[in-house]
Amino acid sequence: MTVKRNLTIQLDADVIREAKVIAARRGTSVSGLVATELEHLVRADARYERARQRAHDLMHDAESRGGRTWRRDELHEG
């Protein structure tokens, strides 16, 4: 079982009022809305980090193709 902990945040009164309306339409609480959005954010960030690390690893492990390195001035010559 996951241990749940409390989190206190401060928001503008208008944001809280609108969040309560949204939560009511969705059949949840403001706390539930915040929890769901934070969970999505954490999962998306974890997916991004895994993809970033995989891309880094693939580039690092790739064999050299003997390509030429270019200098900026060479690329911009007439």
N, C-alpha and C positions, 0 to 999 in steps of 0.2 A: 504494500500500500504506500502511495506517495504521500509524504508529509506536506500539508498545505501550510503556508505562512501568510500573514497579513502584510499588505503593502498600503501605505498611505500616500496619496497624491493630492495636490492642490490644483484645482481647475477654476476657470472663470465660471460664474454663476450661469451665464447663458449656455456654456458648453454642457454643464451638468444638466440643465433643464432639457436641452435637446437630446442629450444622451439618455435621459429617462424616457423620453417619448420613443426613441429608437428601440430601447430595450423592451418597452412594453409591447411595441409592434412585433418584436421578435420573440416574445414570450420568455424573456430572461431578465436579468438585473443588470445594472450598470457594471457591477463587479464582474458579472459573467461576460459582458461585452469586452471589458478590458482584458480579462483573462484569456478569452478566445483570441483576440487580436495580438496579444503578446506571445501566445503560443505559436500563432502563425508566423509572426516575425522571427522568433527564435528558430523555428524549423526552416524557414526560407534562408536565413543567414547560415545555418549549418549546411544546407544543400549548396549554397554558393561557395562556402569555404572548401567543401569537399571537391567541387568542380574546379575551383581555382588551384587547389593542391594537385589534383590529377593532371590538369593542363601543364602546370609547372614541372611535374615529374616527367610527363611525356616529352616536353621540350628538352629537359635536361638529359634524358636518356636517348634522345634521337641521335642517330648516326649523322655525322657530317656529310653533306652532299657535295662538298668541295666547291660550294658557291663562292662567288666573288664578294668581297666587301667593298662597299661604295663609300666614297667621300661625298659630303654635301655639295661641294663645288662641282664635282663631276656630274652629279645628277641634274644640276641646274645650268649646265653649259648649253649654249644656243643650239 
